[in-house]
């Protein structure tokens, strides 16, 4: 699925799939997949039955709903909370290894080193916007981009 939200493009075909969550209860059944864009932003793709969180209203039929699908952008903290829930439910679909890579805390013996980089004004503004949107630091965004390769 591909969707533009607030000038940002989200595409399940080009983003990296990180984890999956399945809720299997009749009409309330749904699947959610956490993705990470190349630029570091997280988003959730979901699809489900007429009683799921991903339901869609049926036009012209007030109060009636059908199965649906959608994309929802997530901040860093929202993605982390979602992953924790999915990991607790089924760690084979949301593995510890992926959680530790994406959200793991620095080890006590891991020393952070200061560095300096030069960016164009456009890139600097984009980095600032990404940090605000994701609710994390600019350093964390750069580090995640480097370590995800």
Residue frames as a rotation matrix with the C-alpha (Angstrom) as fourth column:
UNK 1
0.585 0.811 0.000 0.00
0.811 -0.585 0.000 0.00
0.000 0.000 -1.000 0.00
UNK 2
-0.631 -0.726 0.273 1.14
0.741 -0.669 -0.064 3.51
0.229 0.162 0.960 -0.78
UNK 3
0.534 0.842 -0.072 -0.23
0.816 -0.491 0.305 6.66
0.221 -0.222 -0.950 0.85
UNK 4
-0.505 -0.612 0.608 0.69
0.390 -0.791 -0.472 10.34
0.770 -0.001 0.638 1.11
UNK 5
0.550 0.603 -0.577 0.08
0.801 -0.187 0.568 11.92
0.235 -0.775 -0.587 4.52
UNK 6
0.862 -0.162 -0.480 0.99
0.104 -0.871 0.481 15.55
-0.496 -0.464 -0.734 5.26
UNK 7
0.661 -0.549 -0.511 3.41
-0.749 -0.449 -0.487 15.76
0.038 0.705 -0.708 2.30
UNK 8
-0.388 -0.803 0.453 5.15
-0.791 0.542 0.284 12.50
-0.474 -0.248 -0.845 3.34
UNK 9
0.238 0.406 -0.883 4.96
-0.802 0.595 0.057 9.36
0.548 0.694 0.467 1.20
UNK 10
-0.213 -0.206 0.955 4.56
-0.745 0.667 -0.022 5.99
-0.632 -0.716 -0.295 2.92
UNK 11
0.338 0.231 -0.912 5.01
-0.855 0.481 -0.196 2.85
0.393 0.846 0.360 0.83
UNK 12
0.631 -0.029 0.775 5.04
-0.512 0.735 0.444 -0.71
-0.583 -0.677 0.449 2.16
UNK 13
0.948 -0.268 0.173 6.94
0.312 0.669 -0.675 -1.88
0.066 0.693 0.718 -0.93
UNK 14
0.355 -0.861 0.365 9.95
0.081 -0.360 -0.929 0.37
0.931 0.359 -0.058 -0.39
UNK 15
0.299 -0.205 0.932 10.07
-0.891 -0.410 0.195 0.54
0.342 -0.889 -0.305 3.43
UNK 16
-0.650 -0.608 -0.455 11.78
-0.335 0.767 -0.547 -2.02
0.682 -0.203 -0.703 5.66
UNK 17
0.517 0.834 -0.192 9.43
-0.251 0.363 0.897 -4.40
0.818 -0.416 0.397 7.50
UNK 18
-0.450 -0.708 0.544 10.43
-0.708 -0.088 -0.700 -4.61
0.544 -0.701 -0.462 11.17
UNK 19
-0.964 0.165 0.210 7.70
-0.047 0.668 -0.742 -6.60
-0.263 -0.725 -0.636 12.91
UNK 20
-0.496 0.844 -0.206 4.17
-0.253 0.086 0.964 -7.93
0.831 0.530 0.170 12.72
UNK 21
-0.855 0.360 0.374 1.25
-0.343 0.150 -0.927 -8.32
-0.390 -0.921 -0.005 15.13
UNK 22
-0.642 0.677 -0.360 -1.80
-0.122 0.373 0.920 -10.54
0.757 0.634 -0.157 14.56
UNK 23
-0.699 0.582 0.415 -5.08
-0.531 -0.034 -0.847 -10.44
-0.479 -0.812 0.333 16.44
UNK 24
-0.859 0.269 -0.435 -7.22
-0.214 0.584 0.783 -13.41
0.465 0.766 -0.444 15.35
UNK 25
-0.739 0.673 -0.008 -10.79
0.270 0.285 -0.920 -13.08
-0.617 -0.682 -0.393 16.58
UNK 26
-0.004 0.853 0.523 -13.52
0.880 0.251 -0.403 -13.41
-0.475 0.458 -0.751 13.93
UNK 27
0.629 0.356 0.692 -14.76
0.692 -0.661 -0.289 -10.02
0.354 0.661 -0.662 12.66
UNK 28
0.946 -0.314 -0.077 -12.33
-0.213 -0.783 0.584 -8.25
-0.244 -0.536 -0.808 15.00
UNK 29
0.451 -0.817 0.359 -9.31
0.725 0.570 0.386 -10.00
-0.520 0.087 0.850 13.42
UNK 30
0.974 -0.209 -0.093 -6.55
-0.224 -0.793 -0.566 -7.76
0.044 0.572 -0.819 12.15
UNK 31
0.389 -0.920 0.049 -2.89
0.920 0.391 0.040 -7.65
-0.056 0.030 0.998 11.22
UNK 32
0.963 -0.206 -0.177 -0.50
-0.200 -0.979 0.051 -4.77
-0.183 -0.014 -0.983 11.82
UNK 33
0.462 -0.864 0.198 2.99
0.876 0.411 -0.251 -4.43
0.135 0.290 0.948 10.36
UNK 34
0.709 -0.336 -0.620 5.58
0.065 -0.844 0.532 -1.95
-0.702 -0.418 -0.577 11.57
UNK 35
0.568 -0.521 0.637 7.73
0.779 0.092 -0.620 -0.42
0.265 0.849 0.458 8.83
UNK 36
0.276 -0.552 -0.787 10.68
0.311 -0.723 0.617 1.96
-0.910 -0.415 -0.028 8.81
UNK 37
0.995 0.064 0.083 11.31
0.101 -0.382 -0.919 4.29
-0.027 0.922 -0.387 5.90
UNK 38
0.312 -0.930 0.195 14.78
0.816 0.157 -0.557 4.78
0.487 0.333 0.807 4.48
UNK 39
-0.085 -0.278 0.957 14.70
-0.065 -0.957 -0.284 8.25
0.994 -0.086 0.063 6.07
UNK 40
-0.904 -0.394 -0.165 14.14
0.088 0.207 -0.974 6.75
0.418 -0.895 -0.153 9.54
UNK 41
-0.451 0.806 0.384 10.43
-0.892 -0.426 -0.151 7.44
0.042 -0.411 0.911 10.02
UNK 42
-0.953 0.197 0.232 8.22
0.126 0.949 -0.288 4.66
-0.277 -0.246 -0.929 11.33
UNK 43
-0.378 0.910 -0.171 4.73
-0.920 -0.349 0.180 3.80
0.104 0.225 0.969 10.18
UNK 44
-0.635 0.314 0.706 2.13
-0.137 0.853 -0.503 1.14
-0.761 -0.416 -0.498 10.79
UNK 45
-0.604 0.536 -0.590 0.21
-0.651 0.096 0.753 -0.65
0.460 0.839 0.291 8.06
UNK 46
-0.745 0.402 0.532 -2.94
-0.238 0.584 -0.776 -2.35
-0.622 -0.705 -0.340 9.26
UNK 47
-0.528 0.674 -0.516 -5.74
-0.606 0.126 0.785 -4.37
0.595 0.727 0.342 7.76
UNK 48
-0.969 0.180 0.170 -8.68
-0.018 0.633 -0.774 -6.07
-0.247 -0.753 -0.610 9.38
UNK 49
-0.579 0.810 0.087 -12.27
0.764 0.502 0.405 -7.12
0.285 0.301 -0.910 9.52
UNK 50
-0.066 0.673 0.737 -15.41
0.272 -0.699 0.662 -5.01
0.960 0.244 -0.137 10.05
UNK 51
0.924 0.371 -0.096 -15.04
0.180 -0.200 0.963 -5.02
0.338 -0.907 -0.252 13.87
UNK 52
0.182 -0.949 -0.256 -11.29
0.981 0.194 -0.022 -4.34
0.071 -0.247 0.966 13.86
UNK 53
0.145 -0.211 -0.967 -9.48
0.378 -0.891 0.251 -1.06
-0.914 -0.402 -0.050 14.50
UNK 54
-0.816 -0.550 -0.179 -8.88
0.012 -0.327 0.945 -0.88
-0.578 0.769 0.273 10.73
UNK 55
-0.143 0.881 0.451 -12.56
0.844 0.346 -0.409 -0.94
-0.516 0.322 -0.793 9.72
UNK 56
-0.996 -0.089 0.013 -13.92
0.080 -0.806 0.586 1.42
-0.042 0.585 0.810 7.06
UNK 57
-0.285 0.950 -0.127 -17.43
-0.157 -0.177 -0.972 2.92
-0.946 -0.257 0.200 7.01
UNK 58
-0.510 0.232 0.828 -19.60
0.817 0.433 0.382 1.87
-0.270 0.871 -0.410 4.08
UNK 59
-0.959 0.121 -0.255 -20.61
-0.180 -0.959 0.221 4.95
-0.218 0.258 0.941 2.10
UNK 60
-0.489 0.850 -0.196 -24.35
-0.651 -0.206 0.731 5.49
0.581 0.484 0.654 1.89
UNK 61
0.273 0.538 -0.797 -25.06
0.226 0.770 0.597 2.95
0.935 -0.343 0.088 4.63
UNK 62
0.054 -0.243 0.968 -24.95
-0.728 -0.673 -0.128 4.81
0.683 -0.698 -0.214 7.96
UNK 63
0.352 0.027 0.936 -23.61
-0.889 0.324 0.325 2.72
-0.295 -0.946 0.138 10.81
UNK 64
0.976 -0.024 0.218 -22.34
0.087 0.954 -0.287 -0.08
-0.201 0.299 0.933 8.55
UNK 65
0.293 -0.948 -0.121 -18.68
-0.823 -0.315 0.473 -1.02
-0.487 -0.039 -0.873 8.33
UNK 66
0.962 -0.085 -0.258 -16.54
-0.092 0.793 -0.602 -3.25
0.256 0.603 0.755 6.16
UNK 67
0.493 -0.867 -0.069 -13.04
0.782 0.407 0.473 -4.63
-0.382 -0.288 0.878 6.27
UNK 68
0.986 -0.143 0.084 -10.36
-0.090 -0.887 -0.454 -2.03
0.139 0.440 -0.887 5.72
UNK 69
0.265 -0.959 -0.102 -6.70
0.964 0.263 0.025 -1.13
0.002 -0.105 0.994 5.54
UNK 70
0.957 0.007 0.290 -4.69
0.028 -0.997 -0.069 2.01
0.288 0.074 -0.955 6.20
UNK 71
-0.046 -0.993 -0.113 -1.30
0.730 0.044 -0.682 3.50
0.682 -0.114 0.723 7.04
UNK 72
0.951 0.310 0.006 -0.58
0.205 -0.642 0.739 5.43
0.233 -0.701 -0.674 10.23
UNK 73
0.096 -0.952 0.290 2.67
-0.072 -0.297 -0.952 7.37
0.993 0.070 -0.097 10.82
UNK 74
0.828 0.108 -0.550 4.27
0.508 0.271 0.817 6.74
0.237 -0.956 0.170 14.23
UNK 75
0.593 -0.695 0.407 6.76
-0.746 -0.664 -0.048 8.68
0.304 -0.275 -0.912 16.30
UNK 76
-0.380 -0.828 -0.413 9.85
-0.446 0.555 -0.702 6.88
0.810 -0.082 -0.580 17.61
UNK 77
-0.801 0.091 0.592 8.18
-0.572 0.179 -0.801 6.44
-0.179 -0.980 -0.091 21.03
UNK 78
0.272 0.962 0.016 4.91
-0.872 0.253 -0.419 5.18
-0.407 0.100 0.908 19.50
UNK 79
0.393 -0.215 -0.894 6.81
-0.605 0.672 -0.428 2.66
0.692 0.709 0.134 17.37
UNK 80
-0.705 -0.709 0.021 8.75
-0.439 0.413 -0.798 1.51
0.557 -0.571 -0.602 20.43
UNK 81
-0.482 0.613 0.626 5.54
-0.710 0.145 -0.689 1.00
-0.513 -0.777 0.366 22.48
UNK 82
0.552 0.691 -0.466 3.85
-0.833 0.427 -0.352 -0.81
-0.044 0.582 0.812 19.59
UNK 83
0.006 -0.643 -0.766 6.89
-0.525 0.650 -0.549 -3.10
0.851 0.405 -0.334 19.20
UNK 84
-0.821 -0.299 0.486 6.89
-0.564 0.295 -0.771 -3.93
0.087 -0.907 -0.411 22.92
UNK 85
0.044 0.932 0.359 3.23
-0.793 0.251 -0.554 -4.99
-0.607 -0.260 0.751 22.71
UNK 86
0.649 0.180 -0.740 3.86
-0.697 0.532 -0.482 -7.09
0.306 0.828 0.470 19.59
UNK 87
-0.340 -0.883 -0.324 7.01
-0.550 0.466 -0.693 -8.66
0.763 -0.057 -0.644 21.09
UNK 88
-0.682 0.146 0.716 5.17
-0.667 0.275 -0.692 -9.61
-0.298 -0.950 -0.091 24.28
UNK 89
0.401 0.915 0.041 2.44
-0.769 0.361 -0.528 -11.24
-0.498 0.181 0.848 22.21
UNK 90
0.908 -0.132 0.399 4.64
0.300 0.868 -0.397 -13.21
-0.294 0.480 0.827 19.77
UNK 91
0.375 -0.841 -0.390 8.39
-0.382 -0.523 0.762 -12.72
-0.845 -0.137 -0.517 19.74
UNK 92
-0.238 -0.434 0.869 8.72
0.646 0.597 0.476 -14.73
-0.725 0.674 0.138 16.52
UNK 93
0.390 0.463 0.796 6.87
0.900 -0.375 -0.223 -11.95
0.196 0.803 -0.563 14.64
UNK 94
0.801 -0.201 0.564 8.51
-0.242 -0.970 -0.002 -9.13
0.548 -0.134 -0.826 16.61
UNK 95
0.507 -0.636 -0.582 11.98
0.639 0.731 -0.241 -10.48
0.578 -0.250 0.777 17.49
UNK 96
0.764 -0.311 -0.565 14.13
0.426 -0.414 0.805 -9.25
-0.484 -0.855 -0.184 20.37
UNK 97
-0.220 -0.928 0.302 17.05
0.854 -0.033 0.518 -8.85
-0.471 0.372 0.800 17.96
UNK 98
-0.193 0.230 0.954 15.12
0.738 -0.606 0.296 -6.28
0.646 0.761 -0.052 15.89
UNK 99
0.850 0.524 -0.057 13.87
0.407 -0.584 0.703 -4.47
0.335 -0.620 -0.709 19.01
UNK 100
0.477 -0.742 -0.471 17.40
0.582 -0.135 0.802 -4.19
-0.658 -0.657 0.367 20.40
UNK 101
-0.450 -0.644 0.618 18.71
0.888 -0.249 0.387 -2.85
-0.095 0.723 0.684 17.08
UNK 102
-0.092 0.520 0.849 15.94
0.569 -0.672 0.473 -0.25
0.817 0.527 -0.235 16.77
UNK 103
0.566 0.547 0.617 15.16
-0.174 -0.651 0.738 0.74
0.806 -0.525 -0.273 20.35
UNK 104
0.492 -0.398 -0.775 17.79
0.769 0.616 0.172 -0.85
0.409 -0.680 0.609 22.59
UNK 105
0.983 -0.182 0.041 19.43
-0.173 -0.810 0.560 1.26
-0.068 -0.557 -0.828 25.23
UNK 106
0.314 -0.944 -0.102 23.16
-0.543 -0.091 -0.835 1.91
0.779 0.317 -0.541 25.18
UNK 107
0.577 -0.228 -0.784 25.16
0.588 0.783 0.205 -0.62
0.567 -0.579 0.586 27.17
UNK 108
0.930 -0.229 -0.288 27.04
0.126 -0.539 0.833 0.68
-0.346 -0.811 -0.472 30.21
UNK 109
0.046 -0.995 0.085 30.34
0.430 0.096 0.898 -0.02
-0.902 -0.005 0.432 28.49
UNK 110
0.113 0.045 0.993 29.24
0.984 -0.143 -0.106 1.64
0.137 0.989 -0.060 25.24
UNK 111
-0.316 -0.336 -0.887 30.81
0.510 -0.849 0.140 5.08
-0.800 -0.408 0.440 25.14
UNK 112
0.745 0.545 0.383 29.21
0.642 -0.432 -0.634 7.83
-0.180 0.718 -0.672 23.10
UNK 113
-0.390 -0.910 -0.138 31.69
0.759 -0.403 0.511 9.93
-0.521 0.094 0.848 21.17
UNK 114
0.456 0.477 -0.751 31.13
0.032 -0.853 -0.522 13.46
-0.889 0.214 -0.404 19.97
UNK 115
-0.429 -0.554 0.713 31.64
0.798 0.137 0.586 14.13
-0.422 0.821 0.384 16.31
UNK 116
-0.137 0.338 -0.931 31.00
-0.261 -0.919 -0.296 16.93
-0.956 0.202 0.214 13.88
UNK 117
-0.329 0.073 0.941 29.39
0.851 0.454 0.263 16.69
-0.408 0.888 -0.212 10.45
UNK 118
-0.749 0.095 -0.655 28.67
-0.283 -0.941 0.187 19.33
-0.599 0.325 0.732 7.84
UNK 119
-0.274 0.760 0.590 25.24
0.826 0.500 -0.260 19.31
-0.493 0.416 -0.764 6.25
UNK 120
-0.733 0.189 0.653 23.57
0.361 -0.706 0.609 21.52
0.576 0.683 0.449 3.69
UNK 121
-0.834 0.482 0.269 20.94
-0.543 -0.629 -0.556 23.88
-0.099 -0.610 0.786 5.12
UNK 122
0.026 0.883 -0.468 18.25
-0.846 0.269 0.459 21.77
0.532 0.384 0.755 3.51
UNK 123
-0.078 -0.128 -0.989 19.56
0.169 0.976 -0.140 18.55
0.983 -0.178 -0.055 5.07
UNK 124
-0.948 -0.301 -0.098 19.94
0.160 -0.188 -0.969 20.23
0.273 -0.935 0.227 8.47
UNK 125
-0.522 0.832 0.187 16.33
-0.853 -0.509 -0.118 21.48
-0.003 -0.221 0.975 8.37
UNK 126
0.195 0.570 -0.798 15.14
-0.546 0.739 0.394 18.02
0.814 0.359 0.456 7.32
UNK 127
-0.478 -0.456 -0.751 17.07
0.360 0.678 -0.641 16.44
0.801 -0.577 -0.160 10.22
UNK 128
-0.968 0.160 0.194 15.52
-0.250 -0.550 -0.796 18.92
-0.021 -0.819 0.573 12.66
UNK 129
-0.152 0.974 -0.168 12.02
-0.958 -0.104 0.266 18.20
0.241 0.201 0.949 11.28
UNK 130
0.041 0.109 -0.993 12.58
-0.146 0.984 0.102 14.44
0.988 0.141 0.056 11.52
UNK 131
-0.833 -0.419 -0.361 13.69
0.294 0.219 -0.931 14.75
0.469 -0.881 -0.059 15.15
UNK 132
-0.752 0.619 0.226 10.61
-0.638 -0.599 -0.485 16.79
-0.165 -0.509 0.845 16.05
UNK 133
0.057 0.828 -0.557 8.24
-0.879 0.306 0.365 14.49
0.473 0.469 0.746 14.17
UNK 134
0.089 -0.102 -0.991 9.74
0.053 0.994 -0.097 11.32
0.995 -0.044 0.094 15.67
UNK 135
0.856 0.265 0.444 10.12
-0.376 -0.269 0.887 12.77
0.354 -0.926 -0.131 19.17
UNK 136
0.707 -0.697 -0.116 13.80
0.670 0.608 0.426 11.84
-0.227 -0.379 0.897 19.39
UNK 137
0.341 -0.670 -0.660 17.20
-0.095 -0.723 0.685 13.49
-0.935 -0.170 -0.310 19.09
UNK 138
0.718 -0.195 -0.668 19.00
-0.696 -0.221 -0.683 14.35
-0.015 0.956 -0.294 15.88
UNK 139
-0.370 -0.918 0.143 21.90
-0.923 0.381 0.053 12.16
-0.103 -0.112 -0.988 17.05
UNK 140
-0.280 0.339 0.898 19.58
-0.201 0.894 -0.400 9.15
-0.939 -0.293 -0.182 17.46
UNK 141
0.793 0.594 -0.136 18.20
-0.224 0.078 -0.971 9.63
-0.566 0.801 0.195 13.94
UNK 142
0.361 -0.744 -0.562 21.70
-0.904 -0.130 -0.408 9.77
0.230 0.655 -0.719 12.40
UNK 143
-0.555 -0.603 0.572 22.83
-0.755 0.654 -0.043 6.79
-0.349 -0.456 -0.819 14.48
UNK 144
0.115 0.702 0.703 19.76
-0.124 0.712 -0.691 4.72
-0.986 -0.008 0.169 13.50
UNK 145
0.853 0.190 -0.485 20.28
-0.473 -0.107 -0.874 5.53
-0.218 0.976 -0.002 9.82
UNK 146
-0.024 -0.959 -0.284 23.93
-0.971 0.090 -0.220 4.49
0.237 0.270 -0.933 9.97
UNK 147
-0.658 -0.283 0.698 23.32
-0.580 0.782 -0.230 1.31
-0.480 -0.556 -0.678 11.96
UNK 148
0.332 0.867 0.371 20.35
-0.325 0.474 -0.819 0.21
-0.886 0.151 0.439 9.84
UNK 149
0.486 -0.228 -0.844 22.54
-0.868 -0.013 -0.496 -0.23
0.102 0.974 -0.204 6.75
